[in-house]
Amino acid sequence: MIVHVDMDAFYASVEVRDNPTLKGKPVAVGGSPQGRGVICAANYEARKFGIHSAMPSAHAIRLCKNLVFLPVNMQKYIDVSSKIRDIFYRYTPEVEPLSLDEAFLDVDGSKKLFGSAIEIGHAIKNDIQNELNLTASVGIAQNKYVAKVASDINKPNGFLYIEPGKESQFLDPLPINRLWGIGKASEKRFHEFSLNSIKDIRQSNVQDLETEFGKQGRKVWYLANGIDTRSVESERKAKSISHETTFSQDISDIHALTAILINLTESVASRLRHKQIKCRTVILKLRLADFSRVTRSRTLLEATDITSEIWNTAKSLLQQFYQSENHSLRLIGVGAGGLKKTSEQNQKDLFAEETSSMTNIDKVTDKINAKYGDKIIHRARTTPKNN
């Protein structure tokens, strides 16, 4: 069985937990409404006003004048995410993180130790609540797709188990936008063929769907029938260090994406230095609105753990991706590959003086953040530019 765990309004919930005076108030995490800020996350009190991630902050404040804005503190969320992941590993080594706040777990090999998938799901929810004072929603099913949909149905603090053989009964009444790969544009086209619910897709002829919609037609037919053969891909043998985040609403604003990317880059570089590792390859990971995955990478002349070098490369890869057309993203991440122990990097750098200066800046930044708290100091580009 597959367990999908999804934290509830993760960034905002962490901020409210750490500042109890915010409890019950509408809270949003993101850029300032005075500039080109974009909402990265909103708690459920804010969502009652129609506020959601990817919304311009200036528009959000018009919807709710009492909205509390907080800056993105990515390192804090990464640290909390690490603790959540530690809880997952208590119950199974087969963990596939999708982002900081959600993951798939294959628990078939853990039943003799911890009981049924339902018992494991409840145990994980309870551990997260008791140890971290946060809530998570859990979906359990025979495959990844159904488990993920199940976790989203009763948010926040939801729990739903889909019994094997009951997938169609669960999926049939849901609208077709619950199917992976159907965005706003394709949803409208499906509606033109009177395909409005997942049941409508399931009862359609798969060849007809493929004729009208290409490969997407066949893919959504399989999902509508509750068929998903993908296995959980554990990160146990990972050969890279990466951080990524998934948005509840697609984001296309490159200024907002750039601000998020620098936060992720700072965290990756900090981990490299902490582990005394350097990387030769910088990796940009994207998931588009249709759930297709895009990976771009660039190999550096010299292995590095310097934030500015990794950041300049990651930013360049993102800008190149956006040169031809605007894209809506569901996920963005940055990774470091080609890892080497720092002691292995002995070749003399032609720009040693400049490199030493950047290294010293990073060391001072790490030291200050370690002493005084997460992200007390960070790069100015973390906040989107004002115009």
N, C-alpha and C positions, 0 to 999 in steps of 0.2 A: 504493500500500500504506500501511497505517496501522501505526505503531509506538506501542505503549503502554509507557511507562517508569514503573515503580513502585519507589520506594526501599524498602529492607528495614528494617522496624522503625525508621523514620527518626529520631524524637526520641531514642530510646534509643541508637541506633547513633552518633549525633552525640556524645552524652555519653560513651560508651565510647571513641570515637576520641580525644576531648579529655582523657580520663583513662585511660591504658592500664592502670592498676592494676585497673580494673573488668573487664578482658577475661576472659571465661570465667565471670563471676559473673552471677547473675540480677539484672537491673536493670529498674526501672520508673520512669517519669516521670509525675508527677501530684501530687495533694494528699496531705497528711499522713494516715497511718492513725489518728492520735490524734483527728482531727476527722471531718468529713463528706467527706474527700478521695475522689477517684475517679481510677482509673488512666487516663491519657491514651495511654500507649504502654508496651509491654513488649518486651524483647528476646527472642530465641528461647530462651535459657537459662531465662528466667522462664516462657515459655509452656509449657515441659515440665511445669510444676507446675499447669497449667490457668489461669494468669493471663492476662488479656486486657484490652484497653481497655474502659472503661465499667464495669469491676468496682469495687466499693467497696474502697478501699485497706485498710480494716480486715479485710476478708475475704481479700484478697491476702496479707497478712502471716500469716494463719492457715494458708494453703496453703504458704507458704515463709517460715520464720522468718529465713532469711539474705537475704531480698530487700533489695536496695539501693534506697532511695527517693530520687529527686532531684526538685527543683521544676521546674515548666515554665519554660523560658527561651525564650519565643517569639521574641524578637528574634534570638537566635542561630540558630534554625531558619530564620527568614525570610532571614537573611544567607546561610546555606548554600544555601537554596533558590534564591536569586538567582544563585549561582554555577553551580548545576546547570542553571538555565534558560539561562545564557550558553552552556553547552556545547550545549544543544539548538539554539540559534540559529546555531551554526556550520554545522549541517547542513541546516536548513530554516527559512524564516520562518513556516511554517505550524505553529504551536505552540498547543495549547489546554490550558492548565494546568487541572487539576481541583482541585488543592489544592497545598499546599507541597511534597508529596512524590510527585506523579504528574502525568502529562501525556500527551496524544495528540499525535503528530506525523504529518503527511502528508508523505511523502518522495518522492512520485511525480516532483516537479520537481527532485529533487536527484540522481537516479541518474547523470546524465552527469558530474557533478562528483565524486561520492563512491562510486559503485558501487551494487550492489543494496540492497534494504531490509535484507537479512540482514547485509551488510557494514556498513551504517550503524548498525544495532542493536548490533553488536559494537563498533564504534568508540565509540559513546556510552558503553556499559558500561565499556570500557577507560579512556576519558577520566575518567569519574567515579571509578573505582578509583584511577588513577594520580595524579590531581590533588587529589582530595578525601578519599582513603582511605576510601571508602564503597562499599557494594555496591548494585546495582540489579537488579531483575528486568525482563526485556523480553519482550513478546509482540508478534508480527507477524502480521497477517492483512489480508484485503481490507476489513474494516469494523471499527468501533470496539468493538462488543460482543465479537466473537470475539477481537480483540487483547487486550482487557482480561482476559478469562477466561484466555487463554493466559499472560499475564504472572504470573498468580496460581498456576498449577498447580505449578511447580517451585521455589517460594520456599523459602529465600532464594537469591539469586545465580542465579536461573533464566534460561533463554533458550529460547523456543519459537516456531517458525515454523509457521504453519498454511497449507499449500499451497492455493491457490485450487481449489475443487471438493472439498476434503477437510473442509469445515466440519462436516458431519453426522457423519462418521467420528470427528472429534475430540469433538464435543459429546454424541453419543448416550449414552455410558456414564455421564455425569455426573448427579448428583442434581438434582432440579428447583430446589433452593435456589440453584443457580448462575445461574438466570435472574433478570434484573433485575425487580424488582417483586414477587417472591415472598418474603415474610417468614415468620416462624414461624406466624402465624395462618393465612395463606392456604396455606402449605405443608401444614398439617394438613387443610385442606379439599380440596386437590388429592389428597392421599393417600386420602381417603374415596372418590374415584372411581378408585382404583387407578392413579393417575398418579404414579409414583415417580421416573422418570428422564426426562431430556430427550428420549430416544427416544420414550417414551410420549406426551409432548406432541406431538412432531413427527408421529407417526403418527395422531394424533387428527383428527377432522373439525373444521375451524376454526369452522364454524357452531355445532356442538354446544358447543364451548368458550365461544363468545361467549354462547350461551343460558344456560349454567350460571354463568359468571364475569364476564359483561359485557365491557366494553372490555378488561379485563385479559386475558381469555381469548384475544382476537385478538392482543394485544401479545406475550404469551408464545409463542404459536404461531409468529409471525414470528421471534422470537429463537431458538426451538428449531430452526428451519430455517436458522439462520445468516444471517438477513436483517436488515440494519440499514443504512438509507439515509442516516443523518445524516453530514454532512461535518464535518471539523475546523474549529472556529470560532476563528480566530486572534484574538489580543488586540492586534494591531498598531494597530488604530484605536480602541482603548479610550478612552472619554471619562470614565473614572472611575479612582480609585485604590482598590484593595481588597486585603484579605488574608482567606484562608479556610483551613479545615483539614477534612480528611475523617477520620472515625473508622473503624477496622477493625471495631469493634462499635458498634451503635447506642447513643446516649446519650439518656436521657429526664430525668435529674436536672437540674433547672433551676439548682441551685447550681453544679454542675460546668460547665454550659454558660455560666453567667454569668462564672465564673472564666476560661474560655477566651476569652470575648468581650472582656473587658477587655484581655487580652494583645493580641488582634488590633487592637482600637481604638487602643491606644497606638502600635502599629507604623504604622497608617494615618496617625494624626495626626503622628507623627514624620516620615513621608515628605512629608506636605503642607508642613511647616515647612522641611524640607530643600530642597524644590523651590520654596519661596516661593509657595505656592499655598494658597488657601482654598476651602472647599466650601460650597455652599448646601443640598445634599441629603445626608442620611445614609441609607444603604441597608443593610438586614438581609437576608442571603441564607441560605436554609435548603434542605436537601435531606432529605426525609422517608425513613423506612425503605422505602417503596415506590418510591423514586427520583423521586417527583414533586418539583418545585421550587416553592418559595414565596419571594416577594420582597415585602418591606415597606419603605416609604420615607417620609421626612418632610422637608419643605422648611422650612428655618430662616428666621427673620426677617432675619438678617444672615449673610453668609458668615463662616466661622470656620476656624481651624486649632488651636483650643484643645481639648486632650484631654478635659477634663471635660465640655465642651458636646457633643462628639460622643458620648462615652460615655453621658451621661444620655439622649440621644436613642436610641441603639442599645439600651440596657437597657430603656427604656420600650417600644420596639417588640417586643422579645423577651417582656416580661411580658404585653403585650396579646395576643400570639399564644398564650400559655399560659393565658389567662383562662378559655376555654371548656372545654378538655380538655388532658390530658397528651399530649405527642407524643414519639415516638422519632425522633431525628435522626441522619442519616448524615454531614451536613456542616453547618457553621455558618461564616458569614463576615460581615464588615462592609465597607462601601464608602463612598466619598465622591464624590458627583457634583456637577454644576453648578459646575465648577471655574473659579476666577478667579485671576489673578495678584494677589499681595498688594497691589500698587500700585493695583489697581482698587477696593479696598475703602476708600473714603475717607469714607463717611457717618459722622457722629458717633454714637457709641454712648451711649445714655442711662445705661448702667451702665459707663461708661468706666473708672472706678476699679477696680471689681471685675474687669473684663476684663483690665486691665493687670496686676493681681495674678496672675491665672491664667496670663497670657502669660509673666510672669517665672518662675513656677514651672516651666512647660514648658521655657523656655530653659535654666534651671539643670539640669533633669533631662536634657535633650539633651546638655548640655556634659559632665556627669559621666559619662553612659553612653558618650559618644564617647571620653573620656579613659581611663576605667578598665575599659571592657569592656561587653558586652551586658547590659543590664538589671541593672546594679549597684543601681540605684534604680528602683522602680516603685510603683504604687499598692497599698495593702494589700488591696484587694478582689480582687487577682489570686489569692489563696488563698481557697477556700471557707470560710465561717464555721463555727466549731466550735459545737456545741450541747452 
